[in-house]
Amino acid sequence: MNTLTPKTRIEAVYFTRDSLVVDLIDGRSISVPLTWYPKLLKASPKERAHWEICGGGYGIHWPEIDEDLSVEGLLRGSPAPTAKKVRTVKRTIKRKTNRPVKRRRLKSRLMR
């Protein structure tokens, strides 16, 4: 099934804290993580807000950061080729236990 029809042109583009949201004329909204697009992730909110519709309504262009996205790519769910997977860092928590500490008895040399 082809999801790209004449009605899939872009109507609006906006950002949440960690995602890009594109509203289409046919009523659908596409939301993708910003980590998929490193240029957009690193851009300032002012740079992100300056976008233009291009490609007959099927593309988005950010002139200040030289980034272009297409509706087709967004619908396909394909991140930018340069996007790296973000690793989450797990912290190891050391727990204190209530077990008694074994102490060694020290023999004094004077007691020999």
PLY file of the C-alpha trace (Angstrom):
ply
format ascii 1.0
element vertex 112
property float x
property float y
property float z
element edge 111
property int vertex1
property int vertex2
end_header
0.00 0.00 0.00
1.38 3.37 -0.97
0.99 5.89 1.88
2.15 8.81 -0.27
-0.87 10.28 -2.02
-1.57 13.79 -3.35
-3.13 14.67 0.02
0.03 13.92 2.03
1.46 17.39 1.71
2.82 19.19 4.74
0.55 21.52 6.66
2.59 22.35 9.79
5.89 21.55 11.46
6.62 21.90 15.17
8.83 20.48 17.89
8.29 19.04 21.32
11.09 18.67 23.83
12.52 15.59 22.14
10.66 15.06 18.86
9.76 16.54 15.48
6.06 16.57 14.62
4.78 17.08 11.07
1.07 17.58 10.42
-0.17 16.56 6.98
-3.07 18.01 5.00
-4.93 14.67 5.15
-5.15 14.90 8.97
-2.28 12.60 9.92
0.58 13.62 12.18
4.04 12.11 12.03
6.17 12.25 15.17
9.82 11.19 15.10
12.59 11.46 17.70
15.04 14.33 17.25
17.90 11.90 17.80
17.17 10.63 14.27
18.25 14.00 12.87
21.49 15.23 14.51
21.45 18.61 12.74
17.99 19.37 14.13
18.94 18.05 17.55
21.95 20.39 17.75
20.12 23.40 16.27
18.77 26.19 18.44
15.01 26.61 18.84
15.21 29.72 16.65
16.96 27.77 13.85
14.40 24.95 14.12
11.51 27.42 13.88
12.80 28.77 10.55
11.62 26.10 8.10
10.23 26.19 4.59
8.00 23.84 2.64
9.75 22.67 -0.52
9.38 20.00 -3.20
5.81 20.89 -4.08
4.68 20.47 -0.47
6.35 17.10 0.08
9.53 18.34 1.75
10.81 20.52 4.59
13.94 22.67 4.38
15.82 24.41 7.19
18.05 26.96 5.41
20.08 28.00 8.45
21.25 24.45 9.20
21.06 23.05 5.65
18.73 20.15 6.50
16.07 18.67 4.23
13.44 16.05 5.07
10.75 14.50 2.91
7.28 13.27 3.80
8.15 9.96 2.17
11.21 9.49 4.42
9.24 10.44 7.52
6.42 8.02 6.65
8.96 5.29 5.96
10.50 5.88 9.39
14.02 6.27 8.15
16.46 8.29 10.30
19.27 10.36 8.83
22.17 8.19 7.60
24.53 9.92 10.02
22.32 9.36 13.08
23.92 7.14 15.69
22.07 5.09 18.23
21.97 6.86 21.54
23.20 4.72 24.38
21.69 5.01 27.78
24.13 4.92 30.64
23.19 2.64 33.47
24.55 3.51 36.86
25.46 0.82 39.30
24.11 1.50 42.74
26.11 0.03 45.59
23.88 -1.07 48.38
24.89 -1.02 51.97
23.98 -4.16 53.77
23.31 -4.64 57.44
25.63 -7.62 57.66
28.24 -7.41 60.36
31.74 -6.79 59.16
34.18 -9.62 59.83
37.21 -8.26 61.55
40.56 -9.89 61.72
42.22 -10.18 65.00
45.61 -8.69 64.91
48.26 -10.31 67.00
50.50 -7.88 68.56
54.21 -8.54 68.30
54.57 -7.45 71.87
52.44 -10.32 73.08
54.71 -13.02 71.68
0 1
1 2
2 3
3 4
4 5
5 6
6 7
7 8
8 9
9 10
10 11
11 12
12 13
13 14
14 15
15 16
16 17
17 18
18 19
19 20
20 21
21 22
22 23
23 24
24 25
25 26
26 27
27 28
28 29
29 30
30 31
31 32
32 33
33 34
34 35
35 36
36 37
37 38
38 39
39 40
40 41
41 42
42 43
43 44
44 45
45 46
46 47
47 48
48 49
49 50
50 51
51 52
52 53
53 54
54 55
55 56
56 57
57 58
58 59
59 60
60 61
61 62
62 63
63 64
64 65
65 66
66 67
67 68
68 69
69 70
70 71
71 72
72 73
73 74
74 75
75 76
76 77
77 78
78 79
79 80
80 81
81 82
82 83
83 84
84 85
85 86
86 87
87 88
88 89
89 90
90 91
91 92
92 93
93 94
94 95
95 96
96 97
97 98
98 99
99 100
100 101
101 102
102 103
103 104
104 105
105 106
106 107
107 108
108 109
109 110
110 111
